[in-house]
Structure formats: C-alpha cells, structure tokens
Amino acid sequence: MTRRVVEHKYKGTDNEVLQVITIFEEGINKQDIKKMNTFTKKFNTLIPSGNRYEWKRSG
C-alpha cells in the first residue's frame, strides 16, 4: 500500500526557512491530505518495493 508525502516550507522563530516533510500512514488518500494541508502544493508518493520504498514525484 502506498504512503503519501507532503513537502512545504516553514519560517522558524529565528527567521530561518525550513523545509518540512510529512509522511502519512498507508491508505490515506490525496483528497484527505488536501483538506488537512490546504496550503501545500507538492504531493509525492512512497511505493513499497520489497523491504524498501520507491519515491515517486507528482505535482
């Protein structure tokens, strides 16, 4: 089962720009993630391949 990954930028308390990567549990769909993170535009997918995951970039 695939896992969804979301990337976005965050400005910390010291005004440093950080990249935040959130990996969601298996089975959650893209529409549910969009409801939780309305400001995020980058959605990626981790696809299981044996004991590893393969990274698939999407829009």
Secondary structure, DSSP 8 states (H G I E B T S, - for coil): --EEEEEEEEE-TTS-EEEEEEE--TT--HHHHHHH-TT--EEEEEEEETTEEEEEE--
